[in-house]
Amino acid sequence: MTDVPGACAVELGDTPLLLLPGRVAFREGDRTLFVADLHVGKAATFRSHGVSVPPGTTGETLDRLADLVAATGSRRVVILGDLLHAAEGRHPRTEARLAAWRAVHVDLRVDLIRGNHDHTAGDPDVTLGIDVHDAPHLDGDLTLFHQPPSAHAHPWLAGHVHPAVRLAGAGRQRLTIPCFHLTAGGMVLPAFGAFTGLATVRIAPGDRVFAIAGEAVVEAAVGLRTSAEDPESGR
């Protein structure tokens, strides 16, 4: 079994997955890494509209993904939507950084499930060798989405929501951190991108929440919430 510090093992239907503190899920059987919501080019999009934001977020995002591919020995990466943030963010420097990452990982199979931002930003350049699919997309025993379905017959993985959980500590301390949200039907992955917001998840009876607490994924004991907060999830 792949030994990744801080990982948490779960089962989604009949599929075992490792939830990693790097905000990804790993299917060891075929060495596939699932990741959601990179939002490459988001900072460049903001700058194109005159908003001053720091550079380097695309490089940080891709470097973290490269580290996770190496740590898990992944042979395949599946992006559950929103690889690219917007057409305005397809700056030459952003495109070059993405191409350089792909050149280093030329033997890595990469699949993209189109998300709402991908539909407006456009598909990645064909030279990147990324296979693009519309949702729902059947992948082994799992069905892949970008936006979580209201109901589906088979276990599913999705992104889009940028899920987070609010934890309470002593002295009225409150901390909102990204999480994996496991429901009766499937699981929503946390947003991976370096420049993305958080949305507190709506928790139903029977749901499980796995919080990313520093360098570990831990199951959180949380009370029920009746609504979700979405300050700026980047959706």
Salt bridges, closest charged atoms under 4 A:
ASP30 OD2 - ARG27 NH2 2.80
ASP37 OD1 - HIS39 NE2 3.59
ASP37 OD1 - HIS162 NE2 3.52
ASP63 OD1 - ARG97 NH2 2.54
ASP82 OD2 - HIS39 NE2 3.49
ASP82 OD2 - HIS146 NE2 3.26
GLU88 OE2 - HIS49 NE2 3.50
GLU95 OE2 - ARG90 NE 2.79
ASP111 OD1 - ARG76 NE 3.00
ASP111 OD1 - ARG109 NE 2.87
ASP111 OD2 - HIS133 NE2 2.76
ASP123 OD2 - ARG114 NH2 2.74
ASP134 OD1 - ARG114 NH1 3.02
ASP139 OD2 - ARG27 NH2 2.53
ASP139 OD1 - ARG76 NH2 2.50
ASP207 OD2 - HIS181 NE2 2.84
GLU219 OE2 - ARG208 NE 2.86
GLU229 OE1 - ARG166 NH2 2.82
ASP230 OD2 - ARG235 NH2 2.13
GLU232 OE1 - LYS42 NZ 3.45
